[in-house]
Amino acid sequence: MTTLLNFSYGSNMLSARIRQRVPSARAIGTAVLPGHMLRWHKAGQDGSAKCDIVPTGSTDDQVMGVVYTLSADEKHLLDAAEGLGNGYDEKEVVLESASGAITAWTYHATAIDAAMLPFDWYKALVVCGAMEHGLPGAYVRQLQAVPAVADGDAERVQRHWALLPPAWSGAAMLSAQQRVIVALDFADAAQARSLVAQLGDAAPAYKIGMQLLTAEGPALVRELVGQGKQVFLDLKLHEIPQSVAGAVAAAGALGVAMVTVHASGGSAVLRAAVEAARGYPQLQVLALTVITSMADADLREVGVDAGVALQVVRLAVLAAQAGCDGVIASPLEAQLLREHLPPGMAIVTPGTQLAGDRPTDQSRTATPGDAIRNGASHVVMGRSVTRAKDPVAAFSEACAQVAAASLPHARTPSVA
């Protein structure tokens, strides 16, 4: 069988993506294309941007990717999938690898639209492919920083999200730092500002809950949003639909990134929240399932016969059907939820603590690494960071665990 070498630098870096198109494709390692830059400007036939390699001639520029071997008899399958002759052309390139120079063929764009943005699912495929094959963290972060837009074709979205490992769905586009949300559970704004200043640019996401919001009002929220921080406003809304919709709209007007609504309020409340958020593209509606301080006995006390796991799944599915962007659950239910929720739906887990921390009033807890391995998209870190002797070190440890847990268990060997 005659084989060819292909250099993949976009969504085809992901093994599941290229092997769906070309069954014989096998990754043999990673490589660098010097004198080129990666651009997200190829005009895709679906109306969104795809990746392209642009020659610059500068030795400072390089594009990283994965080298695949595939059967020459199947090359036409990849050509058809990429649209060879209809937006992409092909060329031979000389790559640098750990074992020396490699000659391979790749695609480059002939149809370009700099105004287009990639769909979020396409960006996730690219980022996951880079992570799957162990490309450097700095390069992955560059990919994660690329803006993306939602795809209105639900069938296409579902089909492409299904290619991603469940725990990476949606969250793969985020850095480890973006996935660790620091809970500002303080009595006043001064303490909160002090912690934010200590963590600096390293920590981009914060949760403001009822205590701080009641004490200080929305001023601190506006302040953090003004600094470019992502604010998770943990309102835990549980009211009639009209009141919930008004509160969600008010949160959106503040510029927050996430707001919580009790799923136990029912589908009418959840739908009202989702509808109210439509005017604020940055705002995600998260449905709170069962608070992390509750166990099975606590549910029975309030008349819920189902155990925690069953109730969490029941409410999470209700939230998904109502159109919520994600759910709040403990790390212990994250894996179960991944089996029942649509790909790409956020699972945000409070109750995450560093090993060795003192027990809290939360009964369903795990470490940040375990939460991510279980399928969480984000972890919320409270006292493990805020009450640590060294908050910066504690936050860094949480991020390191998230980054390590985000990597696949199996790595592709380097070119030998």
Secondary structure by P-SEA (a helix, b strand, c coil): cbbbbbbbccccccaaaaaaaccccccccccccccbbbbccccccccbbbbbbbbcccccccccbbbbbbbccaaaaaaaaaccccccbbbbbbbbcccccccccccccccccccccccaaaaaaaaaaaaaacccaaaaaaaaabbbbbbccaaaaaaaaaaccccccccccccccccbbbbcccccaaaaaaaaaaacccccbbbbcaaaaaaccaaaaaaaaaabbbbbccccccccaaaaaaaaaaaaaacccbbbbcccccaaaaaaaaaaacccccbbbbbbcccccccaaaaaaacccccaaaaaaaaaaaaaaacccbbbbcccaaaaaaacccccbbbbbccccccccccccccccccaaaaaaacccbbbbcccccccccaaaaaaaaaaaaaaaacccbbbbccc
